[in-house]
Amino acid sequence: MPDKMHLLAFLMHTPINHMTMSWADPADRQADGLGSIAHWQNLAQTLERGCFDGMFFADVPAVYDHYQDNTDVAIRHGVNWPTHDPVALIGIMAAATRHLGIATTVSLASLHPFLAVRSMSTLDYLSQGRVGWNIVTGNARSEYRAMGLDVVEHDKRYDRADEYMQVCYALWHGIPEDAVVADREKGIYADPAKIEKIAFEGEYFRCHATPSVLPSPQGRPVLFQAGSSGRGQRFAVEHADVIFAIQPDLPRMQTFMQNLRKTAASAGRASDTRVTFAVQPFVADSLEAAQEKRDAMLAKIPLEAALTRISGTFGVDLDTVDIDKPLQEITTQASQGLVAAMSSMFNDRNITLREAVRLSGLAGLIPQILGTPERIADQLETLWRETGCHGFNLTPALVPGGYEDFVDHVVPILQQRGIFRTEYESTTLRGNLVG
Ligand SMILES: Cc1cc2nc3c(=O)[nH]c(=O)nc-3n(C[C@H](O)[C@H](O)[C@H](O)COP(=O)(O)O)c2cc1C
């Protein structure tokens, strides 16, 4: 267990963060800020003021299209539509900060590893080692459709991703630190003998190349992963510096950690399983005030918006499912993963799928922690101590207000308790987050 907890802001480059319809709340600025460089830079500076390790963007490049087999509801209610490229934000936010890490998801499904490494490592180099990359295999049908590709079957996606990473590592390791001499008198920029050329011929990828992007002070981008299946977890422990997870409560977070440690131990990676759990903090003057605000926001989420979101996440068209049945009675083959996740989220309560989906409009399957700053600090500390997790991905409903509340009122309490940094240890994301 680390001696300090680590904090990442968890966002999307869309009109919402993780609360459906948050863009429609008068206090929210994310939709207005989508096209504003100042919005993103101010947010990055707020997080740096709060000593956050970094910010992390989830991303699905093409809008979810499962519900009613089209994207109309997603467009109508701004459910992750538009979905702008978060990679474009890295340079903008790095330019306004000095320590904050900026991590984003880039799916391995449709971008060749040579181009992905070129883009992410260039930003890592420019930011002096502050970039992170969430290496998702890409599970959205819409992404494959947009690229004109056939959807790849689940386990094969991870086999392909293992090979993808081999190409990335070869590109990252190909330029040693002393390769560039930039000797102006002799007119020698670098020693070609020191650059390791790549001749990769795999089952899924070919890459014959000279590595072309210089390493940053942290070497390569910090790698994140969030696979939750057995195969997904094996991929995660093999490659990720930090693993993201969503679990609904303390006991399930503990079980997740135990299972992951077993997977890591069998892969020989036991000493470095760092997990950050997603939570949605709701800071207010009292628990009642937070609950009231939460309930008012929930009441404004149209059911079809929540259905679109969950349909997309789980790859099921919920328009074809009888949502008025109790959750446990839903038996369609495609939705078993959904039923298991929903049952877990709602503690096996006997509710209908309609109700479960309605409630999930608030934060997907991410647990909420509500109340006064003191209460939120207490809960984070308990989760951190009792699970041995590395830290949290915080995704407040309203942006930037939710982050400002957290930085101004919760961070000082965590700092007073000595469980969160008061200044950055390093100028790189790896140095701060991984140590
Ligand atoms: C915290 C968290 C963040 C995730 N972010 C993304 C993302 O940005 N893009 C994406 O395509 N999938 C994302 N996922 C989905 C995972 O990459 C993965 O597909 C999912 O957890 C299912 O895992 P499995 O395929 O191993 O069952 C995320 C999952 C979690 C838990």
The ligand as a Gaussian input file, in Angstrom:
#p B3LYP/6-31G(d) Opt

LIG

0 1
 C      -12.501000       2.718000     -15.203000
 C      -12.695000       2.178000     -16.593000
 C      -12.459000       3.001000     -17.677000
 C      -12.637000       2.519000     -18.977000
 N      -12.432000       3.341000     -20.006000
 C      -12.674000       2.901000     -21.262000
 C      -12.528000       3.768000     -22.363000
 O      -12.219000       4.934000     -22.190000
 N      -12.777000       3.289000     -23.598000
 C      -13.157000       1.997000     -23.825000
 O      -13.339000       1.625000     -24.986000
 N      -13.296000       1.141000     -22.800000
 C      -13.081000       1.582000     -21.538000
 N      -13.267000       0.730000     -20.488000
 C      -13.672000      -0.657000     -20.785000
 C      -12.512000      -1.602000     -20.660000
 O      -11.469000      -1.271000     -21.561000
 C      -12.951000      -3.033000     -20.938000
 O      -13.387000      -3.179000     -22.263000
 C      -14.058000      -3.406000     -20.016000
 O      -13.683000      -3.174000     -18.682000
 C      -14.450000      -4.876000     -20.188000
 O      -13.339000      -5.658000     -19.910000
 P      -13.197000      -7.069000     -20.542000
 O      -13.208000      -6.864000     -22.035000
 O      -11.883000      -7.600000     -20.065000
 O      -14.378000      -7.846000     -20.062000
 C      -13.071000       1.184000     -19.202000
 C      -13.328000       0.363000     -18.090000
 C      -13.141000       0.841000     -16.815000
 C      -13.402000      -0.088000     -15.672000

